[in-house]
Structure formats: structure tokens, C-alpha cells
Amino acid sequence: MARTPEVVTVDPDLSHRADIKRAVQMAHFAVTGEAGYGIEAVTVAQEKLPDVFLVSVEEPVARALQTIESLADAVPGAPTIVYSSMADAASVRRAMVAGARDYLIKPVKPEELMRSIHSVLEQEERKRMRMAGQTMETAAHGTIITIFGAKGGIGKTTIATNLATALVRSTGSTVVLVDMDTRFGDVAIMMDVPVEQSIADVARHLEEMDRDKVRDYLVQHHSGAFVLPAPLHPSEWRNLTPQHIEKVLTLLAQSHDYVVIDTPGTFNEIIATTLEQASLVLLITSMDIASIKDTALALEMLRAASVSEDKVKLVVNHCTSANSLREEDVERVLEYEVFWRIPHDLAVSSSTQLGQPIVLTRPYARASRSITDLAYLLSGNRPESRGFLERILGR
């Protein structure tokens, strides 16, 4: 949207109205009107014709919900975002039934508000385009999962290779594993597959490339997962641009259910593109102080790059037995919820030496079961119940 979106806030509490106005301004939007509930809100709405409404909903909720319905009649093209101290499902449902497009919990953070406003306005724009018959036919698009971390040696490649394998073996999905490690590129070694063509070769022929031709550059692992290796010579990365990477990932996502991307412990324009294109970012950290410090910086960097926190999931990898921190300490220091935990498992290193994912060589090992369960969670499939023998072997 070329101009700054305009917002009208609706809140009978003047102090709360001032708080939400500050949040709107910090999110770089313009507050063009303020009102209480009822006729006042509708009058201001018809006068200002904003792009979006922010409406406070507190008990008793009847008047607030009635106002939301009236605003939808007064300015049909302006979506409503509710903010409230009530976080229960019943309250959220009542607001949505009344016509709210999003529901934020107080205190509202500026970055959360920014994401919400942009999201509802984009939805409204797509709705207008559909109504006008202007939407273009879109190709099917798989899920892009970027494995990211602030430093090396924390198990990103191990997680990427095993997650890709688990997605294939456990969920029956089509998966391609892309090696984006611009420094070392160890995916081919860890999967024990030959490197005859790499992502650099795909980039060189992008003009004639389509989602069928790109398959010719992939090598299939015996697990069923496909691999797009990194170049053998790091100097070849110099010829790749963010535009190359975006096009390659788009082609791969159009022909596979999942695109799993392994990245280095560094940040550059190419890695930034993998984060922007990702449907989900698994931010890997280990349990040592240096890794936690670097992960805190990585979270700041992701926020600065406007990578939505909704798609950034923190994964703690217990890659050694010598943990200097507790997991609750990690959440407290980072102020970020741990999404998944991968336990320390001595079998991982021996599997790596064999050049095979541990989910294949030791499927009942603790790390294998954890990564397989993660694959089930990400795919939305439920695993079959483990039998008695499997539970015993997995200990």
C-alpha cells in the first residue's frame, strides 16, 4: 500500500485509548480518529473512512460487539481488529462472530499490531480482487522450512538431514533438502550422495528452468528424499543472487510438499532470502552460554528484518551432555518460548560417521523419535501408537 494506512480507535476508556494510540504510532500507522462505542464510533467512522478499526472489547461485551457490527455496516471495506484483556476462546469467538478479523491480547505490542494490520489489509485486498475477478491462478506451493542458527556446531545440518528424511519416511510427503551453507556445504556428505550438479548449476540455467526441469538437478537419497547440493567450490556462490535463490525455491516448492533448507552459522543476502521465503523458520540453539548469546542476537536480527515471529520456532538441540543452562533459563533469557527439544543422544555421532541420518540407522533412538515426532507435528499427521517393543527399544 503506497500511503500510510489510517486507523480509527474505538475505546470508551481514555487512558487505554491513549495506550493503543501510542502503539499505533510506534507501528508507523496514522490515527485519524478516536471514539467511544455506539453512535459516536459510527459517526467518526463515516467521517474519517479509515482503512482499519481498532476496537477494545471488555466486559460487559454486548455494546462493544454491537459497535463492531455497526462499523462493518458503516464502512464495509474497513476490517476490525479487536484488542482485549480477555484471552479465553469464548471471548475470541464472540468477537469473530461479530465481525472482527483479528484478536490481540493486551498489552498490545507495536510489532504485533503492525503484523496484524498488514495481514488484515492484505486479506481485504485479496477479497476485493476476488470480487472483481482480478485474481490470477496460483500454482500449488509446498512448505518451505529454513533451518537457521546464529553459529556453527549446533547441529543444524544434522537436524535438516534427519527432518527431511523423517518427513519422507513417516508422512509420505515429497521432500527436497537444499544445501544453502555458503561456507562448507556438508549435506551431500551426511546423506552420502554424489555431487554431480548443484544449486549453482540450476541458477546458471534459470531462464529456461521450470518446475519439471529443476528435478533433473536433484539427486535422490535412498530414503526417498531429494537433495540439491551446495557447489563443491565455495567461490561458485559469488555468482548467485537473492533473485536466483528466490526463483529456485519457488520452483522447488511448486513440485514438492516440503523444501527443507540447511543454512550456515552466518547471515548474508542469500540467507536473508531463505528466511523471507520460508513458511517456517526453525531457529536452532544449543544449551551453552555462547550459543544463547548468539541466539539472542539472531532474534533481534530477525525482528529487524521483519521476519514474522509467528513463523520463527525456537528449537533446543542438546547436542552435548554438558549443558550449562536449564531450558527454563533459556526461555527467560531469550524471552522466547521453546517450541521443540531434541535430546542428547550418543547415537547421533556414530550415525553421522556412517553418512546416514539417525532416523534410518537407529529409528528407536531418543533423537530419532524426537525428530520423527517433530516431522509429524509439522505435517499435521498423527503418529501411530508405539508398541511395547518400540517403547522398550527407544529407552
Secondary structure, DSSP 4 states (H G I P E B T S, - for coil): --SPPEEEEE-S-HHHHHHHHHHHHHTT-EEEEEE-STHHHHHHHHHH--SEEEEE--SS-HHHHHHHHHHHHHSTTS-EEEEES--SHHHHHHHHHHTEEEEEESSPPHHHHHHHHHHHHHHHHHHHHHHTT-PPP-----EEEEEEESSSSSSHHHHHHHHHHHHHHHH---EEEEE--SS---HHHHHT---SS-HHHHHHTGGG--TTGGGGG-EE-TTS-EEEPPPSSGGGGGG--HHHHHHHHHHHHTT-SEEEEE--SS--HHHHHHHHH-SEEEEEE-SSHHHHHHHHHHHHHHHHTT--GGGEEEEEE--SS---S-HHHHHHHHTS-EEEEE---THHHHHHHHTS-HHHH-TTSHHHHHHHHHHHHHHTPPPPPPPHHHHHHT-
